[in-house]
Amino acid sequence: MCAGNRQPDTIACLRIIDKDVGPLTPQPLSTILTERCIRTCDPKFEEGFTIAFPGLQTQSTYQLEVSLWDQGGADRSLTNEQNFLGEVILNLSKLGEFDGVVVDQEFDLRAGHHTLSPRPLGKLNMKLKYMSGAVVRANRFWHGLVFDNISSCCDE
């Protein structure tokens, strides 16, 4: 995850995407950006937030995409591959059995579709709770993921 001469200014981008909408660039249903962690290969995003998403009927096609990006350069775009540090993608249908339970788990941080490398770039720890129908948005009940914290470390 940390390559080059300087340590990255890292943000995490959390998106709920519907993998059936578009094969390469699906439009996110919900997006949250964290605060920047300055000059570190081991960012800790100690923020609490909830990300909401609609619908039970299509939940099996929904994914949580957590990607890390370097925001230290002049171009802070989340589409510039040079800023991309890695990602974790989870199928939300697998969280259904953990409704209301806090899950604290470590995941391999992958290079994703940006490169063909099978080797993990590091680890991403997420502490989250899935809540079925517990978030109200526009007078409808949505599902929610509540995050207590996210942290990452690069492989040596």
N, C-alpha and C positions, 0 to 999 in steps of 0.2 A: 504494500500500500504506500509506503514512503520510498519514493525514488527521487533521485536528483540531489541537488545541493542544499535545498531548504526544506524545512518541515512545513506541511500544509496547514492552511487555515480551513478547517473542515466543517462542513455543515452536513446534516442528514436531511434527505428529502423522503418523506413517507407518502406513498400514493396507494390508493385503492384503485385497481384497474380491472376491467372486464376483459379477460383474455380472448373472448369470442368476438369482441367489437372490431379489433384490428390486429393483424398479425405482427406488425412491426412497431407501430407507434399508437397504441390504444389511448384514447382520451381518458384521463383519470376521472373517477367519480368523486374523489376527495383528495386533497393534497395538503400537507403540512410541511413547513420548513423550520428547522431548529435554529437556534442561535449559533453563531460561529464559535468554534473552539480554536484559539489562536496558536499557531506554531507548535503543533503536536501530532505525532503519529498514533497516539493513544487517546483519542477524544472521548470525553465523558459528557453526554448531554443529560444533565440532571434536571430535566424539565418534565413537568406533568402536563399531559394534554390528551384530548380525546379526538379520534378521527371517526367520522360517521359514514355509513354507506347504506343504500336502500335495498329492499327486496329480498324475501326469502326464496322466491321462485328461481332466481338466477344465481344464488349464492355460490353454487358449485363452480361457476366460471370466474368468480372474483379472486383476485390475488392481492396480497400486501407486498408492495415493492419498497424496500428500504435501501436507498442508494446514498453513498458518501461522495462528496464533491469538494475539491479544493477551491476555495474562494479567495485565495491570496494574491492572484494575479490581476492584471488589468481587465481581462475578459472573465467575468464571473458567471458566464452562461452555463446553464444546466444541460445544454446540448453539445457543448464543446467536449469532445472525447478526451482531450488533454487534461481536463479538470476532473474527469471521472476517476474515483479511487476504488470502487467496488460496490457490490450489491448483494442483498439477500432477498429471495422471492419465496413467499409462503402461500399455499393454497388455503383460502379462508374456510373452505368446507371442512378441513381437518380440525378447525378450532371449535366446531359445533359441540363436540363431546366435552369441551372444557368451559362451557357457558357458565359465567360467574366465578371461575376459578383463576387465581393469579398464576401465570406461567412465567417462570424465570429460566430462560434457556439460552445456550450459546450456539451460534450458527456459524458455518463457514462463510466468510466474505469472498464472493466470487467475482471474476472479471466480467461475467454476464455475456451479453451479445457483442460487447466491444472487442473481445479477443477470443481466441480459441483455446486459451490456456486452461487445462483442467485443474491446475494447482490452486488451492485456496490462497487468497492474498492476505488473510488474517482471520480474526474472529470478531463476531458481532454479538454482544450479549443484549437481550431485550427482556424487559420485565413488563408484561402486558396482561390485560384481562379482557376477554371477549364478553360482550353483553348483548344478548339477543333481544332486539326490540326495545331497548332501554333508553334510546336517545330520541328526543322529539325534535323534528326539524320540519318546518312548514306544515304543522298540524298532522304530521304522520310519524309513526314509530319507525325508526331506523335502527340498524345494528350499530354497535360501537366497539372500538378498541381503545382501551384506556392504557396509556403508557406511563409508568413511573420513572423509568430512566432507560437510556440506551448508552452503551459504551462499546468501544472497539479497540483492538490492539493488532499491530501488524506482526506477521510471522518474521522471525529472524532468519 
